[in-house]
């Protein structure tokens, strides 16, 4: 496995992030979880990516810790909560960096309708969800308020965080990767080929 990782890193050494470009004062986030992904612990894998304008500014991919999710909806709720916490940290940071006019709420894209329904309706009286009650209350309160974060459904094929949670077919992996990073080979050869509106 380590050799495969090193081989991939060698083959993508010219890939990188391009920050800047057209100024879009909007924060968008994508969140995803893969239920019971680990074959040994049966913990779910979760990931998110947060964009300011067209630039990724925060991302994560890690196995869930703590409470074991008992369904895909629960694993998505746990991941949405983690993503919400990160957004609440990123928002004031971007504001302090000189962007006080962030347009409205951050859009948080997720691809699990049952999780969205639970968070928006707060059914914490249910015996099925009371073991993650605090997460539902925290995340649900932020989302129902809709001033800082708006939860919006997005089909799985458009969810950019899908790349962080599971093994993907080569074509799908490259498709998602191209939305996150760029091949910088031409830019390294000719720096004038990169034209950003400053």
C-alpha positions in Angstrom: 0.0 0.0 0.0 2.8 2.4 0.9 4.4 1.8 -2.5 1.1 2.6 -4.3 0.9 5.9 -2.3 4.5 6.8 -3.2 3.9 5.9 -6.9 0.8 8.1 -6.9 2.6 11.0 -5.3 5.4 10.7 -7.8 3.0 10.7 -10.7 1.1 13.8 -9.4 4.0 15.9 -8.2 3.0 18.7 -10.6 -0.5 18.9 -9.2 -1.5 21.8 -7.0 -4.2 24.3 -5.9 -4.8 27.6 -7.7 -6.1 30.2 -5.2 -7.6 33.4 -6.3 -9.2 34.3 -9.6 -12.6 35.9 -9.9 -13.8 37.2 -6.6 -16.9 35.4 -5.5 -17.8 36.3 -1.9 -19.5 33.0 -1.2 -18.6 29.9 1.0 -19.7 26.5 -0.3 -19.1 23.2 1.5 -19.5 19.6 0.5 -19.9 16.8 3.1 -20.0 13.0 2.7 -19.8 9.9 4.7 -19.4 6.2 3.8 -21.2 4.0 6.3 -19.2 1.2 8.0 -16.4 1.7 5.6 -13.7 0.0 7.7 -13.9 -3.7 7.5 -12.2 -4.2 10.9 -13.9 -1.6 13.2 -16.9 -0.9 11.0 -16.4 2.8 11.6 -17.6 5.1 8.9 -15.3 7.2 6.8 -16.1 10.9 6.5 -14.9 13.9 4.6 -15.6 17.5 3.6 -14.2 20.3 1.5 -15.0 24.0 1.9 -14.6 26.5 -0.9 -14.3 30.3 -0.7 -15.3 31.3 -4.2 -13.6 28.8 -6.5 -10.7 28.1 -4.1 -10.7 25.2 -1.6 -9.7 26.5 1.8 -10.3 23.6 4.2 -10.7 19.9 3.7 -10.6 16.7 5.7 -10.9 12.9 5.3 -10.8 10.6 8.4 -12.5 7.7 10.1 -15.2 8.7 12.5 -14.3 8.5 16.2 -16.5 7.9 19.2 -20.0 6.7 18.8 -20.6 4.0 16.2 -23.1 5.0 13.5 -25.8 2.4 13.1 -27.1 3.5 9.7 -26.0 5.6 6.7 -28.2 8.4 7.9 -26.5 8.5 11.2 -23.0 8.5 9.7 -24.1 11.4 7.5 -25.4 13.3 10.5 -22.1 12.8 12.3 -20.2 14.0 9.3 -22.5 17.0 8.7 -22.0 18.0 12.4 -18.2 17.9 11.9 -18.5 19.9 8.7 -20.8 22.4 10.4 -18.2 23.0 13.2 -15.5 23.6 10.6 -17.7 26.1 8.7 -18.4 28.0 11.9 -14.6 28.3 12.3 -13.9 29.3 8.7 -16.7 31.9 8.4 -15.3 34.4 11.0 -11.7 33.8 9.7 -12.6 34.8 6.2 -14.6 37.8 7.6 -11.4 38.9 9.6 -9.3 38.5 6.5 -11.1 41.4 4.9 -14.2 39.9 3.3 -17.0 41.3 5.5 -19.5 41.0 2.7 -19.7 37.2 2.4 -23.0 36.7 0.5 -25.6 35.3 2.9 -25.3 31.8 4.4 -22.8 29.1 3.6 -24.3 26.4 1.4 -23.6 23.0 2.9 -24.1 20.3 0.2 -25.0 16.7 1.3 -26.3 13.7 -0.5 -28.4 11.9 2.2 -32.1 12.9 2.3 -33.0 11.1 5.5 -30.1 12.8 7.4 -31.3 16.2 6.0 -34.8 15.5 7.1 -33.7 14.5 10.7 -31.6 17.6 11.0 -34.3 20.0 9.8 -37.1 18.4 11.8 -35.1 17.5 15.0 -36.8 14.2 15.9 -34.5 13.6 18.8 -37.4 12.0 20.7 -36.9 8.9 18.5 -35.3 5.9 20.2 -33.4 5.3 16.9 -31.4 8.6 17.2 -31.2 9.4 20.9 -27.6 8.1 21.1 -26.5 11.0 18.7 -29.0 13.5 20.3 -26.4 16.2 21.0 -25.1 16.2 17.5 -28.7 16.5 16.1 -29.5 19.3 18.5 -26.3 21.3 17.8 -26.3 20.8 14.0 -30.1 21.0 13.6 -30.3 24.3 15.5 -27.6 25.9 13.3 -29.3 24.6 10.1 -32.9 25.5 11.1 -31.7 29.0 11.9 -30.5 29.2 8.3 -28.6 32.4 8.9 -25.1 30.9 8.9 -25.5 27.6 7.1 -28.1 26.3 4.7 -28.2 22.5 4.2 -28.9 21.6 0.5 -29.3 18.2 -1.1 -27.0 17.4 -4.0 -26.8 14.1 -6.0 -23.9 11.9 -5.1 -22.4 12.2 -8.6 -22.0 16.0 -8.0 -20.8 15.7 -4.4 -17.1 16.7 -4.4 -16.5 15.2 -1.0 -17.2 11.8 -2.4 -13.5 11.6 -3.3 -12.5 11.6 0.4 -14.7 8.7 1.6 -14.3 5.7 -0.6 -12.4 3.9 -3.3 -13.6 5.2 -6.7 -13.2 4.0 -10.3 -10.4 5.7 -12.1 -12.6 7.8 -14.3 -14.7 9.0 -11.4 -11.6 9.7 -9.2 -10.0 11.8 -12.0 -13.2 13.7 -12.6 -13.5 14.7 -8.9 -9.8 15.4 -8.6 -9.9 17.8 -11.5 -12.5 19.9 -9.6 -10.1 20.2 -6.7 -6.6 20.4 -8.0 -4.9 21.4 -11.3 -2.0 20.0 -13.3 0.6 22.8 -12.9 3.0 21.5 -15.5 2.3 24.2 -18.1 2.3 26.9 -15.4 5.7 25.8 -14.2 7.0 26.0 -17.8 5.4 29.3 -18.5 4.2 31.3 -15.5 2.6 33.9 -17.9 0.1 31.2 -18.9 -1.7 31.7 -15.6 -4.0 34.8 -15.8 -5.8 35.7 -12.6 -8.0 38.7 -12.2 -6.6 40.4 -9.1 
